[in-house]
Amino acid sequence: MNSDSNTIDKGFSVDLSICRDSETLKVSQRELNMQRVRVNYEYWNRNSNYLSSSNYEDADFRKIVEMGEDAVPGILEIIQEHPDPIVHALDLIYPDYMTYEGYVSLEDVCRTWIITLLALGKA
């Protein structure tokens, strides 16, 4: 998010409050971070024509990783919806936390991360 405006990467803007009948509901930083993950995730998917390790060098993927733990709830939300390669951002956010021996399906990797993150209270 640009520090001097309400603009998220790629020029998206987010209203920081919603007014209704003189009441203001503030959007939490967590919700903004989840939206930022979702926006960068969508751009990463559009840029990635096929699954390849080079897709993990994509600028939009890197923006998610650079968010660190702030990205975790957004990543968790995505992998709870469906198994997705975005789960490998967690491998970079938490290096050496998860080890893989031999072939592990994307579904199994996502399921293991979901269980682990929920157990650690990272949801």
N, C-alpha and C positions, 0 to 999 in steps of 0.2 A: 504494500500500500504506500502510496506517495505520502510523505510526511506532511506536506503543506496543502493537501486536499483530500477529498473522500474518494480518490481514484484508485482502483485496483489495477494491477498489471493489465496491459492491453487496452487501456482506456475505458474500462468499465467503471461506472460510478455507483456508489451505494449510499442510500439515504441512511444517515446515522440515527434518525429518529422518525417516528410515525406519529402524527397528531390526529387525535379523534376526540371530539367533545372536550377540549381543553386538557386532555390527558396526553402525556408524551411517553411512549414506550421506547426505551433505548435499546439499540442493537448491541449485544455483547461483543467483546473482542473475540471470543470463541466463535461466534456466528460469523464474524467478518473473516476470521482465519479459515473457517470451513468453506466460505464462499470463494476465498482466494484459491484454496486447493481445488475446488470444483472448476473454476475458470481456467486455471493452468492445466488441469487434467484434461479438460475439453480441447484446449489448444494442442496439448501434447498428442492426444488421440488423432486429431486432424493432421498433424505433421507426420504421424507414424503410419506409413502405408502398410507395413508388415512388422511383425515382432522381430526385433534384432537388438543385439547388445548395443549397437550405436544409438538406438532410440533412447537409451539411458543417458546419453550425452546431450540430448535435446535441451534447449534453454528453458522451456516450460517445465520439463521434468526436474531440472536442476533447481528451479525456483521453489518447487515443492520441497525438495530435499533441504535447501538452504533455510527453510522455515523451521527446521528442526522439530522439536516436540510440539510446536504450535500446529504442525501439519497433521499430527497423529489422529485427532478426532475425525478430520475430513477423509483421510485415507481409510480409516476404520469404517466409516459410513459407506464408502465405495465398495470395499471388499466384502462387507456384509450384504450388499445388494447382489453381488455376483463376483466370482473369482476374476481377478484382474491383475495384469503385470505391474500396476502401480504399487502392489505390495512390496516390490523390490526397493522402493524408496525407503521402506522401514529398515531394510538391510543396511542402507547407507546412513540413516539417522541413528540407528543402534548398531554400529559396527561390532562384529565379533559376538553379538548376542545370540544369533541363530546360526547353527551350522547345518549344512546339508551334505549328506553322504549318498553318492550315487544320484540317480534320477528321482526327483520329488515332483509330483504333479503340481500345477498351479493351484488346483483346488485344495490339495493338502497343505501347501504353503500358506494359503489364505486362512484356512481353518485353524492352523497352528498359531498364526499371528493373532487371529481374533481371540482365541482362548487365552493366549498369553497377555494381550493388552487388557482384556477384561479382568483377568486375575490381578494385574498390576494396578488396576484402577485408572487406566489411561483413556477410558472412553469419554 
